[in-house]
Amino acid sequence: MRLKHLILGAIIVFMFSACANGQTNKTNTEKVMKTIEINKEQFLEKVVNYEKNPTEWKYLGDKPAIIDFYASWCGPCKMVAPILEELAAEYGDSIVIYKVNTEKEQELSAAFGIRSIPTIVFAPMEGNPQVAQGAMGKAEFKKLIDEILLNK
């Protein structure tokens, strides 16, 4: 009887460890993209260096981007934030989503004339950026990403 319990216990332990290993492998191989908070210095390196080229938009990124100018106290910004996180995960490596906190980055916000938040900048690889102001739903974001950034 004791041998049966020992064998049954070993089988149960094996089953649980097999299930756990399968879940661990799945999460380790999945890469979930997130939005990226950037400051002025990072913006000048990764998006556009408006100090060197004040009259020309020359996008510096290696993939199309969304730049979300927001503030922590802004209600519509708080509505948009989880949508952008979902989109970052869904689109993965095909786009990058940056966030600029207008309270912390006042000089950067002023350089782009940000007067209303959220202000969303869609930066394609080629051509000029397009700007949208105010909160949008996920469907509208997807439409603009596909049209402006991914040329679908």
C-alpha positions as CSV (number, residue, x, y, z in Angstrom):
1,M,0.0,0.0,0.0
2,R,2.8,2.4,0.9
3,L,4.5,1.7,-2.5
4,K,1.2,2.7,-4.3
5,H,1.2,6.0,-2.4
6,L,4.8,6.7,-3.2
7,I,4.3,5.9,-6.9
8,L,1.0,8.0,-7.0
9,G,2.8,10.9,-5.3
10,A,5.7,10.7,-7.8
11,I,3.2,10.8,-10.7
12,I,1.4,13.8,-9.3
13,V,4.7,15.7,-8.8
14,F,5.8,14.8,-12.3
15,M,2.4,16.0,-13.8
16,F,2.5,19.4,-11.9
17,S,6.1,20.0,-12.8
18,A,5.4,19.2,-16.5
19,C,2.5,21.6,-16.5
20,A,4.6,24.3,-14.8
21,N,7.5,23.8,-17.2
22,G,5.1,24.2,-20.2
23,Q,3.8,27.5,-18.8
24,T,7.2,28.8,-17.9
25,N,8.6,28.1,-21.4
26,K,5.6,29.9,-23.0
27,T,6.1,33.1,-21.0
28,N,9.9,33.0,-21.5
29,T,9.6,32.9,-25.2
30,E,6.8,35.5,-25.6
31,K,8.1,39.0,-25.9
32,V,5.5,41.5,-24.8
33,M,6.3,45.1,-25.9
34,K,5.4,48.0,-23.8
35,T,5.2,51.8,-24.1
36,I,8.5,53.6,-23.4
37,E,8.7,56.8,-21.4
38,I,11.4,59.1,-22.8
39,N,12.9,62.4,-21.8
40,K,14.2,65.2,-24.0
41,E,17.7,63.7,-24.4
42,Q,16.3,60.4,-25.5
43,F,13.8,62.1,-27.8
44,L,16.7,64.0,-29.5
45,E,18.5,60.6,-30.1
46,K,15.6,58.3,-31.0
47,V,12.9,60.5,-32.6
48,V,14.1,63.8,-34.0
49,N,16.9,66.2,-33.2
50,Y,15.0,69.5,-33.6
51,E,18.0,71.3,-32.1
52,K,20.3,70.3,-35.0
53,N,17.5,70.5,-37.6
54,P,15.0,73.1,-36.4
55,T,13.3,73.5,-39.7
56,E,13.2,69.9,-41.0
57,W,11.6,66.8,-39.6
58,K,14.2,64.0,-39.9
59,Y,12.9,60.9,-38.1
60,L,15.8,59.0,-36.4
61,G,14.0,55.8,-35.4
62,D,14.4,52.3,-37.0
63,K,10.6,51.6,-36.9
64,P,7.5,53.9,-37.1
65,A,6.5,55.4,-33.8
66,I,3.7,56.9,-31.8
67,I,4.6,59.7,-29.4
68,D,2.0,60.3,-26.7
69,F,2.4,63.7,-25.0
70,Y,0.5,63.3,-21.7
71,A,0.2,64.4,-18.1
72,S,-0.4,62.3,-15.0
73,W,-3.4,64.4,-13.9
74,C,-5.2,64.3,-17.3
75,G,-8.4,62.2,-17.4
76,P,-8.4,61.6,-21.2
77,C,-4.7,60.7,-21.0
78,K,-5.5,58.0,-18.4
79,M,-8.1,56.6,-20.7
80,V,-5.6,56.4,-23.6
81,A,-2.8,54.9,-21.6
82,P,-4.1,51.3,-21.3
83,I,-5.1,51.4,-25.0
84,L,-1.5,52.3,-26.0
85,E,-0.2,49.5,-23.8
86,E,-2.5,47.0,-25.6
87,L,-1.4,48.3,-29.0
88,A,2.3,48.1,-28.0
89,A,1.7,44.4,-27.2
90,E,-0.4,43.7,-30.3
91,Y,1.9,45.4,-32.8
92,G,5.1,44.1,-31.1
93,D,8.2,45.0,-33.0
94,S,6.5,46.6,-36.0
95,I,6.1,50.0,-34.2
96,V,7.3,51.7,-31.0
97,I,5.2,53.8,-28.7
98,Y,6.9,56.5,-26.7
99,K,5.4,58.6,-23.9
100,V,6.4,62.1,-23.0
101,N,5.3,63.4,-19.7
102,T,4.6,67.1,-20.4
103,E,4.9,68.0,-16.7
104,K,8.5,66.7,-16.6
105,E,9.5,67.6,-20.2
106,Q,8.2,71.2,-20.4
107,E,10.9,72.3,-22.8
108,L,10.2,69.4,-25.2
109,S,6.5,70.0,-25.0
110,A,7.0,73.7,-25.8
111,A,9.2,73.0,-28.7
112,F,6.4,71.0,-30.3
113,G,3.7,73.5,-29.3
114,I,1.8,71.1,-27.1
115,R,-1.2,73.0,-25.7
116,S,-3.7,70.2,-25.4
117,I,-3.2,66.8,-24.0
118,P,-3.2,64.0,-24.9
119,T,-1.5,65.0,-28.2
120,I,-0.5,62.0,-30.2
121,V,2.2,62.2,-32.9
122,F,2.3,59.5,-35.5
123,A,5.8,59.4,-36.9
124,P,6.2,57.2,-40.1
125,M,9.6,56.1,-41.4
126,E,9.3,58.5,-44.4
127,G,7.6,61.8,-44.6
128,N,6.2,64.2,-42.0
129,P,4.5,63.2,-38.8
130,Q,0.7,63.6,-38.3
131,V,-0.8,64.9,-35.1
132,A,-4.1,64.0,-33.3
133,Q,-5.4,65.7,-30.2
134,G,-7.7,64.2,-27.6
135,A,-8.6,60.7,-26.5
136,M,-9.3,58.1,-29.2
137,G,-10.6,54.6,-29.0
138,K,-8.6,51.5,-29.9
139,A,-10.3,51.1,-33.3
140,E,-9.4,54.6,-34.3
141,F,-5.8,54.1,-33.2
142,K,-5.5,50.9,-35.1
143,K,-6.9,52.6,-38.3
144,L,-4.3,55.4,-38.0
145,I,-1.4,53.0,-37.2
146,D,-2.3,50.9,-40.2
147,E,-2.8,53.9,-42.6
148,I,-0.1,56.3,-41.4
149,L,2.7,54.1,-40.0
150,L,2.4,50.8,-41.7
151,N,0.9,51.9,-45.1
152,K,-1.8,49.1,-45.1
